[in-house]
């Protein structure tokens, strides 16, 4: 009788699993990338001319935002949102980094003033074909790259989540909760 009672949860669990049922809702607020995708390495460079590769950004959780070098209002909103999320991580902040990838280099000289309030954010640019290759890898819907998204790449270089910029603090707060949750329970990075 004891064996029968203790086996009931296993039988029910197996029946649910093999029936294909999955919960309708998940606990995340941001959009999960399904399936997750590793990002291929491309050559880039920092604004001071140092050559890097995308793989140099591995080993930390990375928030990425793509912008034009003129850094219009949307660029500044993305930089602000990433800074706020980063600062809110408190002691876990060292496991997270912010990266702004410029899609062109036409107005790089004017960028320092616009990004003065965002110390600690890496700004990178690359050859046009390298940046185009990255944009293609970060395109979630074929042929429709969304430049108003913050993308989250895990420490192994895998794109796994993104969040559309939203002026509503509740929406961005959900993304903050997702990242806080990841950093709390993840052993990587």
C-alpha positions as CSV (number, residue, x, y, z in Angstrom):
1,X,0.0,0.0,0.0
2,X,2.9,2.4,0.8
3,X,4.6,1.7,-2.5
4,X,1.3,2.3,-4.4
5,X,0.7,5.7,-2.6
6,X,4.3,6.9,-3.2
7,X,4.2,5.9,-6.9
8,X,1.1,8.0,-7.6
9,X,3.0,11.3,-8.1
10,X,5.4,9.7,-10.5
11,X,2.6,8.1,-12.6
12,X,0.7,11.4,-12.7
13,X,3.9,13.3,-13.7
14,X,4.7,10.8,-16.4
15,X,1.2,10.9,-17.8
16,X,1.3,14.7,-18.0
17,X,4.7,14.7,-19.6
18,X,3.9,12.1,-22.2
19,X,0.5,13.7,-23.0
20,X,2.4,16.8,-24.2
21,X,0.7,19.2,-21.9
22,X,2.7,22.4,-21.0
23,X,1.7,25.3,-18.9
24,X,0.2,28.2,-20.9
25,X,2.1,30.9,-19.0
26,X,5.7,31.1,-17.8
27,X,7.2,33.2,-15.1
28,X,9.2,35.4,-17.4
29,X,8.2,39.0,-18.4
30,X,10.5,39.5,-21.4
31,X,10.4,37.6,-24.7
32,X,12.4,34.3,-24.6
33,X,14.2,33.5,-27.9
34,X,12.9,30.2,-29.0
35,X,15.1,28.3,-29.8
36,X,18.0,30.0,-28.2
37,X,20.8,30.8,-30.7
38,X,24.6,31.0,-30.3
39,X,26.0,34.2,-31.7
40,X,28.8,33.7,-34.2
41,X,32.0,35.6,-33.6
42,X,32.6,38.8,-35.6
43,X,35.4,41.3,-35.5
44,X,34.6,44.6,-33.8
45,X,36.5,47.5,-32.3
46,X,36.0,49.9,-29.4
47,X,35.7,53.6,-29.9
48,X,39.4,54.1,-29.0
49,X,40.4,51.7,-31.8
50,X,41.1,48.5,-29.8
51,X,40.3,45.4,-31.9
52,X,38.0,43.0,-30.2
53,X,35.8,40.1,-31.2
54,X,32.2,39.4,-30.1
55,X,33.5,36.4,-28.2
56,X,35.5,38.8,-26.0
57,X,32.1,39.8,-24.5
58,X,31.5,36.3,-23.2
59,X,32.0,35.2,-19.6
60,X,29.4,37.8,-18.3
61,X,25.7,38.2,-18.9
62,X,25.5,40.9,-21.6
63,X,22.7,43.4,-22.4
64,X,23.0,44.6,-25.9
65,X,21.4,47.5,-27.7
66,X,21.9,48.4,-31.4
67,X,21.9,52.1,-32.4
68,X,23.0,54.6,-35.0
69,X,26.1,56.6,-34.2
70,X,24.0,59.8,-34.0
71,X,22.4,58.2,-30.9
72,X,18.9,59.6,-31.3
73,X,16.4,59.6,-28.4
74,X,15.7,55.9,-28.7
75,X,19.5,55.2,-28.3
76,X,19.6,57.3,-25.1
77,X,16.4,55.5,-23.8
78,X,18.1,52.1,-24.4
79,X,21.3,53.3,-22.6
80,X,19.3,54.7,-19.7
81,X,17.2,51.5,-19.3
82,X,20.3,49.3,-19.4
83,X,22.1,51.5,-16.8
84,X,19.1,51.4,-14.5
85,X,18.8,47.6,-14.7
86,X,22.6,47.2,-14.2
87,X,22.6,49.5,-11.1
88,X,19.6,47.6,-9.6
89,X,21.6,44.4,-9.5
90,X,23.6,45.6,-6.5
91,X,26.2,42.9,-5.6
92,X,25.5,40.9,-8.7
93,X,26.2,43.9,-11.0
94,X,29.7,42.6,-11.7
95,X,28.2,39.6,-13.5
96,X,26.4,41.9,-16.0
97,X,27.7,44.2,-18.7
98,X,26.1,46.7,-21.0
99,X,27.1,47.0,-24.7
100,X,26.0,49.5,-27.3
101,X,26.7,48.3,-30.8
102,X,26.8,51.1,-33.4
103,X,25.3,50.3,-36.8
104,X,27.4,53.0,-38.5
105,X,30.4,55.2,-37.6
106,X,29.3,58.4,-39.3
107,X,28.9,60.5,-36.1
108,X,31.1,58.7,-33.6
109,X,32.9,61.9,-32.8
110,X,29.8,63.5,-31.3
111,X,28.9,60.4,-29.3
112,X,30.9,61.1,-26.1
113,X,28.7,64.0,-25.0
114,X,25.5,62.1,-25.5
115,X,26.8,59.1,-23.5
116,X,28.6,60.9,-20.7
117,X,26.0,59.8,-18.2
118,X,26.4,56.1,-19.0
119,X,29.9,55.3,-17.7
120,X,30.8,51.6,-17.8
121,X,28.9,50.9,-21.0
122,X,31.0,49.5,-23.7
123,X,30.5,51.1,-27.1
124,X,31.7,49.1,-30.1
125,X,31.5,49.5,-33.8
126,X,32.7,47.3,-36.6
127,X,33.2,46.9,-40.3
128,X,29.8,47.3,-42.0
129,X,29.6,43.5,-42.9
130,X,30.4,42.5,-39.3
131,X,27.7,44.6,-37.9
132,X,25.2,43.5,-40.6
133,X,26.1,39.9,-39.6
134,X,25.3,40.6,-36.0
135,X,22.1,42.4,-36.9
136,X,21.0,39.3,-38.8
137,X,21.8,37.0,-35.9
138,X,19.8,39.2,-33.5
139,X,16.8,39.4,-35.9
140,X,13.9,37.6,-34.1
141,X,11.4,37.7,-37.0
142,X,12.9,37.0,-40.5
143,X,13.4,40.3,-42.4
144,X,12.3,42.4,-39.4
145,X,15.1,43.6,-37.1
146,X,13.8,45.5,-34.2
147,X,16.3,48.2,-33.2
148,X,14.2,49.2,-30.1
149,X,15.0,46.1,-28.1
150,X,17.5,45.2,-25.5
151,X,18.9,41.8,-26.1
152,X,20.3,39.5,-23.4
153,X,23.2,37.2,-24.2
154,X,24.3,34.6,-21.7
155,X,28.0,34.1,-20.6
156,X,28.4,31.4,-23.2
157,X,27.4,33.7,-26.1
158,X,23.9,32.5,-26.6
159,X,21.0,35.0,-27.3
160,X,18.2,33.9,-25.0
161,X,16.0,36.8,-24.2
162,X,15.0,40.3,-25.4
163,X,12.8,43.1,-24.2
164,X,11.2,45.9,-26.3
165,X,11.9,49.3,-25.0
166,X,8.8,50.7,-23.3
167,X,8.2,54.0,-21.5
168,X,6.0,52.1,-19.0
169,X,8.1,51.4,-16.0
170,X,6.1,48.3,-15.2
171,X,7.3,46.6,-18.5
172,X,10.9,47.5,-18.0
173,X,10.5,46.4,-14.3
174,X,9.5,43.0,-15.5
175,X,12.7,42.8,-17.5
176,X,14.6,43.8,-14.4
177,X,12.9,41.0,-12.5
178,X,13.9,38.5,-15.2
179,X,17.5,39.5,-15.1
180,X,17.6,39.6,-11.3
181,X,16.1,36.1,-11.3
182,X,18.6,34.8,-13.8
183,X,21.6,36.2,-11.8
184,X,20.2,34.8,-8.6
185,X,19.8,31.2,-9.8
186,X,22.4,31.0,-12.5
187,X,25.9,29.7,-11.7
188,X,27.4,30.8,-14.9
189,X,28.9,34.3,-15.5
